[in-house]
Amino acid sequence: MGVAVMNFWTRSVLAAGLFAAAFVPTSAGAGVGDLLVAPTRLVLDGRKGAEIILNNIGDEPATYRVSVEFRRMTEKGELVEVPSPNATDRAAEDMIVYAPRKVTLAPHEPQAIRIAARAPQGLPDGEYRVHMLFRAIPPATPVVQPSGEQPKGVQFQLTPIYGVTIPVIVRLGNLEAAAGIANVQLERSGSGAAVGLDLTRTGTRSTYGEVRVLKHGVKDPVAIQKGVAIYTEVAQRHVSIVLADAELEKKSLAELATMAKEMGIEGASTMPKQDLISSILKIRVRGPVTVEYIETFDDGSHLLAQTQAVLR
């Protein structure tokens, strides 16, 4: 199926980060249910529009509605709904042009959503943002009453509705940003041991990239988190990077207990598997580390901030 090219122009538009699972953030590049959305980051150069590709990877036809909504970032890095959009939100919404707004996809069928931005004359330079929402529309399903039974009272059937959101940012003018890293330490997260830190941002635009924790003599980062944004409504946000090792996950409980004992970890023989893995990873990462916040682009990357720390 051919896709018409939109000739709308914009000075700069960027879409960063993918969020899903009933509008709860997940890892970039992921989908929800049978819907995949790509790319997760768009940059328009001011000469042409761009496309977002929806792909139904399920075995049944599916319908999705496309719309925009507003969200705010908290200092924990969470995105929360905005009940009362302000004038800046409305200006961003008015700039975004996209089509189609509703699609029905056959199984394994892709569809392009064309998107661009048109800034009105006199709009102040700055960064504007909306979140584009791709929401599944459940098919109409008649309620079938079991034979011989009479309904009693009011009956409801709840159907979960899933959606994917992509932040769409419009940048007008020559905007700049700087970042910093502070309070690097080991912490406990819901998924196990983690490296926690605070990112700070100054300037007139948001930042987006990945955080790497490096250890001297180790080739690859000992911890890494991609798709880390700091939006303009916050000057600081917390980041928690869970420590993980696929090879440790493959080992048996007995093998992990032996490793832990050799590393001097007390109580290793009675620990659950995930606690053993977390304890081993903590020992491995302890000591001097270098932490970097790197802004990533389609054509390269740029070091935004770097600091040295000692993990204990």
C-alpha positions in Angstrom: 0.0 0.0 0.0 1.4 3.4 -1.0 1.7 6.2 1.5 1.3 9.8 0.5 4.0 12.2 1.6 3.0 15.1 3.8 4.5 18.4 2.7 3.9 20.2 6.0 7.0 21.8 7.5 8.3 22.2 11.0 11.5 23.7 12.5 12.1 20.6 14.6 9.9 17.7 15.9 11.1 14.9 18.0 9.3 11.9 19.4 11.1 10.0 22.1 10.4 6.9 24.2 7.7 4.3 23.9 5.1 3.8 26.7 2.6 1.0 26.8 0.6 -1.6 28.8 -2.6 0.2 29.6 -0.6 3.4 29.4 2.0 2.3 31.9 5.6 2.9 30.7 7.5 0.0 29.4 10.8 -0.5 27.6 11.4 1.4 24.4 10.7 -0.6 21.3 8.0 -2.8 23.0 4.4 -3.2 21.9 1.1 -3.8 23.7 -1.0 -6.9 23.1 -0.8 -7.5 19.4 0.3 -3.9 18.4 3.8 -2.9 17.6 4.7 0.8 17.0 7.9 2.0 15.4 10.0 4.0 15.4 10.1 5.1 19.0 11.9 8.3 18.2 11.2 10.6 15.3 13.1 13.7 14.1 11.8 16.0 11.4 14.3 18.3 9.7 11.8 21.0 8.7 11.5 20.0 5.1 9.2 17.0 5.3 7.0 15.0 7.6 7.6 11.6 9.1 5.8 8.3 9.6 4.9 6.1 12.5 4.3 2.4 11.6 1.7 0.4 13.3 1.8 -3.3 12.9 -0.8 -5.8 14.0 1.2 -8.9 14.9 -1.9 -10.8 16.1 -4.0 -13.4 14.3 -7.2 -11.4 14.2 -8.1 -8.1 12.6 -7.8 -5.1 15.0 -8.9 -1.5 15.0 -7.0 1.3 16.6 -7.9 5.0 17.3 -5.1 7.6 17.0 -5.3 10.7 19.2 -3.2 13.0 21.4 -3.1 13.5 25.1 -1.0 15.4 27.7 1.3 14.0 30.4 3.7 15.4 32.9 7.0 13.9 34.2 7.5 13.6 37.9 10.9 13.6 39.7 10.6 9.8 39.9 10.6 9.7 36.1 6.9 8.7 35.9 4.5 10.2 33.4 1.1 11.2 34.9 -2.0 12.4 33.2 -2.7 16.2 32.9 -6.3 16.8 34.0 -6.3 20.5 32.9 -4.0 21.3 29.9 -2.5 24.8 29.9 -2.0 27.2 27.0 1.4 25.6 26.1 -0.2 22.2 25.9 -2.9 23.5 23.6 -0.4 25.2 21.4 1.4 21.9 21.0 -1.8 20.1 20.2 -2.7 22.7 17.6 0.6 22.3 15.8 0.5 18.5 15.4 -1.1 17.3 12.1 -1.5 13.6 11.6 -3.5 11.1 9.5 -5.3 8.7 9.5 -6.9 8.9 12.9 -8.4 5.4 12.9 -7.1 2.3 11.3 -8.3 -1.3 11.0 -5.4 -3.8 10.4 -5.6 -7.3 9.1 -3.3 -9.8 10.8 0.4 -9.0 10.3 -0.6 -5.8 8.3 1.4 -2.6 8.8 0.0 0.9 8.5 1.7 4.3 8.3 0.5 7.2 10.3 1.8 10.4 8.7 2.7 13.2 11.1 4.1 16.7 10.9 3.9 20.0 12.7 2.9 23.5 11.6 4.0 26.3 13.9 1.7 29.5 13.7 3.3 32.9 13.1 4.2 34.6 16.4 4.5 31.5 18.5 7.4 31.9 21.0 10.5 29.8 20.6 10.7 26.8 22.9 9.8 23.2 23.4 6.2 21.9 23.1 5.0 18.3 23.7 2.0 16.1 23.3 1.7 12.3 23.7 0.3 10.5 20.7 -2.0 7.6 21.8 -2.7 4.5 19.8 -5.7 2.9 21.5 -7.2 -0.5 20.7 -10.9 -0.5 20.0 -12.4 -3.8 21.2 -14.8 -5.5 18.8 -18.5 -5.5 19.8 -19.2 -8.9 21.5 -22.8 -9.8 22.3 -23.4 -11.2 25.8 -24.6 -14.8 25.5 -26.8 -16.0 28.4 -26.3 -19.7 29.3 -29.3 -21.7 28.2 -32.0 -22.2 30.9 -30.6 -19.5 33.2 -32.4 -16.2 33.9 -30.3 -13.1 34.6 -30.4 -11.7 38.1 -29.7 -8.1 38.7 -27.3 -5.9 36.6 -24.4 -7.8 35.0 -21.2 -6.3 33.6 -18.4 -7.7 31.5 -15.1 -5.8 31.7 -12.8 -5.7 28.7 -9.3 -4.3 29.1 -8.4 -1.6 26.5 -4.7 -1.3 25.7 -2.8 1.6 24.3 0.7 2.8 23.3 1.8 6.4 23.7 4.7 8.2 22.1 5.9 11.6 23.3 5.9 14.0 20.4 8.1 17.1 21.0 8.1 20.3 18.8 11.2 22.4 19.2 11.2 25.9 17.9 14.3 28.1 17.8 17.9 27.5 18.9 17.4 25.5 22.1 20.1 24.1 24.4 20.4 21.8 27.4 23.0 20.6 29.9 22.8 17.8 32.4 24.5 16.5 35.6 24.7 13.3 37.6 24.5 13.2 41.5 23.9 10.8 44.4 25.1 7.6 42.8 24.6 4.7 45.1 23.5 1.0 45.3 19.8 0.6 46.1 17.1 -2.0 46.2 14.4 -2.0 43.6 11.4 -4.2 43.1 13.4 -6.2 40.6 16.5 -6.6 42.7 19.8 -4.8 43.2 20.1 -1.5 41.3 22.3 1.5 40.8 20.4 4.6 41.8 21.2 8.2 40.8 19.7 11.6 40.2 19.9 13.3 36.8 19.7 17.1 36.6 18.8 19.3 33.6 19.1 22.9 32.8 18.4 24.8 29.6 15.5 25.3 27.2 14.9 21.8 25.9 14.5 18.2 27.2 17.2 15.5 27.0 16.9 11.9 25.9 19.5 9.1 25.9 21.0 6.3 28.0 22.8 6.1 31.3 25.9 3.8 31.5 27.7 2.6 34.6 31.3 1.7 33.7 33.9 -0.1 35.7 37.7 0.1 35.1 39.0 -3.0 33.3 35.5 -4.2 32.3 34.7 -3.8 28.6 30.9 -3.5 28.7 28.9 -1.3 31.1 28.1 -3.1 34.3 24.7 -1.4 34.2 22.8 0.4 31.4 19.4 2.0 30.9 18.2 3.3 27.6 15.5 5.7 26.7 16.0 8.0 29.7 14.3 11.4 29.2 14.3 14.5 31.3 11.4 16.7 30.1 11.3 20.5 30.5 8.8 20.4 33.4 11.4 18.9 35.7 14.9 20.0 36.6 15.8 16.7 38.2 14.6 13.0 38.1 15.7 9.8 39.7 16.9 6.8 37.7 17.2 3.3 39.0 19.1 0.9 36.8 18.5 -2.7 37.8 21.6 -5.0 37.8 21.2 -8.1 35.6 23.3 -10.9 34.2 21.8 -13.5 31.9 24.5 -16.0 32.7 23.7 -15.9 36.4 20.0 -16.5 35.7 20.9 -19.7 33.9 22.8 -21.1 36.9 21.2 -23.5 39.4 20.6 -22.5 43.0 23.4 -24.7 44.2 25.9 -23.1 41.8 24.9 -19.6 42.8 25.2 -20.6 46.5 28.7 -21.8 45.9 29.7 -18.6 44.1 28.2 -16.5 46.9 30.1 -18.4 49.6 33.4 -18.0 47.7 32.7 -14.2 47.5 32.1 -14.1 51.3 28.4 -13.5 51.2 26.8 -14.5 54.5 23.8 -16.7 54.6 24.2 -17.8 51.0 23.0 -21.4 51.7 19.5 -20.2 52.8 18.9 -17.4 50.2 16.4 -17.6 47.4 17.8 -17.6 43.9 17.0 -13.9 43.1 18.5 -12.7 46.4 21.7 -14.7 45.6 21.9 -13.1 42.1 21.4 -9.6 43.6 24.0 -10.2 46.2 26.5 -11.4 43.7 25.9 -8.5 41.4 26.3 -6.0 44.2 29.7 -7.5 45.0 30.8 -7.3 41.4 29.8 -3.6 40.9 31.1 -2.3 44.2 34.1 0.0 44.1 35.0 3.0 41.8 32.7 3.5 38.8 32.2 6.0 36.0 28.6 7.1 35.3 27.7 8.7 31.9 24.5 10.2 30.6 24.8 10.0 26.8 22.3 11.7 24.5 21.5 9.5 21.5 20.5 10.6 18.0 19.8 8.7 14.7 23.3 9.7 13.4 25.4 9.4 16.6 25.6 10.4 20.3 26.8 13.1 22.6 28.1 12.9 26.1 25.9 15.1 28.3 27.3 14.4 31.7 29.9 12.2 33.5 30.8 11.6 37.1 33.0 9.4 39.2 31.6 7.5 42.2 32.4 4.8 44.6 29.6 2.1 45.2 29.5 0.6 48.6 
